[in-house]
Amino acid sequence: MRFFESGQRVEFQPPSDFVGDEGGSGKKRIWKYVGIGCAGVLLIVGLLMGLGAFRAVSCCSDLVDVGKRSIEANQFAQSFAQTVYEGKLDEAYAMTSEAYRKEVSREGFDQALSAHEQALRTSPPMVFNIQVRASSDDAVEANHWDVSVRFAPPEGSQMVVMNVGVGWSGAAGEQHFAVSQMSVERRLRDLTAEAPAQEVVALHRDLRSGNYEAAYKRLSQGFAGETESDGFEAFRAFVAENEALLTRESLEVFRVEYESPQRAVVSARMSAPEQPAQVVGFLLVGPGAGWNWRVESILPGPTVEIEAVQEVEADESEHEAPAIEE
């Protein structure tokens, strides 16, 4: 987590007994695997229900196959968007279907992306919606997926959304995924409506009301000690040490940065009457088995000159943007 004071970068870490290793314990990794499995099951059911033609499937393996293929289609769309983000447009164009390339030339492909080049180059992509279509009313014949991928900067009220059509086609034994459609558009973005930000707002509400048990339930598995009571006591000690800051009257989320689909950093300004605003960073992980986002660590920061922060971040984004191939 990075905070800035007078234009200088300062790093803050919470107490060592409160935050575990970045990679998490073995127990945490097990939860991760379980989460993937449960997420896959939920995705399968959700996708099939979305078809509007859910019916009994004679063979369980058919259901498993279409669910697995849907997850792979999601991963393919993410890979395509990542390739665009890295500026490898030759590789991205090669991931499109033969039918698409007959309709859209390489020049047309580049033009479709050029209008949003800055956002596509500086904001890592993340899939946030997927819908499945079938060639008939039989759910197990799913062969096309409409995937929405967003390129959202950490701050601001706008984001770019890439709508990708992913098809599954080819002769028997030679089937493969390919991008059959692509469009890019700009949409409004509400930072406070995003799941990680809402979890931070809810945590702040619980802390202000003194509902520490509810607040503790919003923490990730990484916070747990040898026993649940140990973890709760460490949490209470941390809150007591930082209570004056964490229970301030106002919390304003101004930045949500996704380091990966399962890892986000939320930055918020904490304000109180007649006191300078301070920034607090919240590292969240998720989603997982039976839960959405969870707070992994809380990083109290210094009083911040907001204009200096924006200037430094702008300079960094200019230097870190990957180059687009000609």
Helices and strands as residue ranges (DSSP letters): E 3-5, E 8-10, H 26-50, H 60-85, H 89-94, H 98-103, H 106-114, H 117-122, E 125-134, G 139-141, E 142-151, E 158-169, E 176-188, G 191-193, H 195-209, H 212-216, G 221-223, H 228-246, E 250-260, E 263-272, E 275-285, E 294-303, H 306-320
